[in-house]
Amino acid sequence: MANGSVVPALASVFGVIFFMVIVAVVFHCIDMLRSLAINVNTSSTTPNYPTITNDQIRNKTVEDFLNEIAREKPIGFTSQQLALFTGNYVTQLGAGGFGSVYKGELPNGVPVAVKVLRGNLDKGVEEQFMAEVGTMGRTYHINLVRLYGFCFDSATIALVYEYMEKGSLDKYLYDKDRRLNWETLRKVVIGTAKGIRYLHEECQQKIIHYDIKPGNILLDSNFNPKVADFGQAKLMDTVASHVTLTRNRGTYGYMAPEIWNNLPVTHKCDVYSFGMLLFDVVGRKWNRGAATGSSTESLRWFPKSVYQKFERGASALREIISSCEIEEDNREEAERMCKVALWCVQMNADARPPMSKVVKMLEGEMEIVPVPMNDPFPYLTEVGPVLDVWNEGGTTTGSSLRNYSATTPIMRKYEIEMATRN
């Protein structure tokens, strides 16, 4: 009887123990699944970018820090770190519709520019943030501003760039008290062209900047140029023929006509913008007059006037260049820039040269193609046929870009009256 009562008791004990083990295993599995779910959700919303502490920055030399940045993805900073780097955002470098830019310094002494985007978690802000990180995080070129890192949290959305001591190019083109000599301007122009060439032809995916203009060309302490502000940039597959835009991108006066005419857009829109930048560099005196209305030249639009002189011959073109306060020794180079600019701003995108050839023409390694170009500003006439001058394949016509009024959005933006032919 004693043995018969012991066996059921032991069975009951073992049954309880077995049940408790099963329960413990189940709860352990649930905890593991919860942990996995948290990890999956975190990785889906937060990119796997490296983070870095202030001590890690402080203990690196500037050279080591920059070399490491070049090898890694952009670094994730916290909003507290950015407040520390900028001294609570004391020194403002500039501001615009996007937000504000502040000067800062990393713990190891590297100066930075911190762009704080306005409109926390607004869709437009998110798009700009993703455009800049998605494009600049993929690039490294001496003529592109470096993106060191970013901050994306509930308190701050910001981008951390290398600091450019001399500011933007536009300050030196439109302010008579801050003039650059011709050799420096030439260096700026060619360096900018090389930066755009890299975006179009040397990246795994083409990058269209969409907003090339003097205000987005920044200068370091030695006046080396770097293309900046990729807030409107888009990636383009190398095999794609064009992209379709849902809204205008760029700045009137530099925006290619296919953009404001809602036509298919390619990377050649950047070539157009660069051509307008070349006109700005050569026509500094004219630009100041147009901006202030202080001279008779304010009644004429410099790019159109250059084309009119070009049509009349070399002597007429040299005449307008000499009126731009360019010294005689540099006028041949300025004439070359004007001719390259005229090719770059051709109304039909297929007629514009690729940036690799723009660089060669500017450096004098390639003669400027002598084939008669079409009027880049056919506001009173239809665009003619476009030859495949640059050997990129295909011959097209510009019939879709015709019947413009004499005052395009570019003209209306700056209230510049075009000169008629004499």
Stockholm file with secondary structure:
# STOCKHOLM 1.0

chainA/1-422         MANGSVVPALASVFGVIFFMVIVAVVFHCIDMLRSLAINVNTSSTTPNYPTITNDQIRNKTVEDFLNEIAREKPIGFTSQQLALFTGNYVTQLGAGGFGSVYKGELPNGVPVAVKVLRGNLDKGVEEQFMAEVGTMGRTYHINLVRLYGFCFDSATIALVYEYMEKGSLDKYLYDKDRRLNWETLRKVVIGTAKGIRYLHEECQQKIIHYDIKPGNILLDSNFNPKVADFGQAKLMDTVASHVTLTRNRGTYGYMAPEIWNNLPVTHKCDVYSFGMLLFDVVGRKWNRGAATGSSTESLRWFPKSVYQKFERGASALREIISSCEIEEDNREEAERMCKVALWCVQMNADARPPMSKVVKMLEGEMEIVPVPMNDPFPYLTEVGPVLDVWNEGGTTTGSSLRNYSATTPIMRKYEIEMATRN
#=GR chainA/1-422 SS CHHHHHHHHHHHHHHHHHHHHHHHHHHHHHHHHHHHHHHHHHHHHSCCCCBCCHHHHHTSCHHHHHHHHHHSCCEECCHHHHHHHTTTTTCEEEEETTEEEEEEECTTSCEEEEEEESSTTCHHHHHHHHHHHHHHTTCCCTTBCCEEEEEESSSCEEEEEECCTTEETHHHHHCTTSCCCHHHHHHHHHHHHHHHHIIIIISSSEEECSCCSGGGEEECTTCCEEECCCTTCEEECTTCCCBCCSSCCSCTTTSCHHHHTTCCBCTHHHHHHHHHHHHHHHTHHHHHHHHHTCSGGGGSCHHHHHHHHHHHCHHHHHHHHHTTTCCGGGHHHHHHHHHHHHHHTCSSGGGSCCHHHHHHHHHTSSCCCCSCCCCSCCSSSCCCEECCTTSSSCCEECTTSCCCCSSCHHHHHHTCCCCCCC
#=GC SS_cons         CHHHHHHHHHHHHHHHHHHHHHHHHHHHHHHHHHHHHHHHHHHHHSCCCCBCCHHHHHTSCHHHHHHHHHHSCCEECCHHHHHHHTTTTTCEEEEETTEEEEEEECTTSCEEEEEEESSTTCHHHHHHHHHHHHHHTTCCCTTBCCEEEEEESSSCEEEEEECCTTEETHHHHHCTTSCCCHHHHHHHHHHHHHHHHIIIIISSSEEECSCCSGGGEEECTTCCEEECCCTTCEEECTTCCCBCCSSCCSCTTTSCHHHHTTCCBCTHHHHHHHHHHHHHHHTHHHHHHHHHTCSGGGGSCHHHHHHHHHHHCHHHHHHHHHTTTCCGGGHHHHHHHHHHHHHHTCSSGGGSCCHHHHHHHHHTSSCCCCSCCCCSCCSSSCCCEECCTTSSSCCEECTTSCCCCSSCHHHHHHTCCCCCCC
//
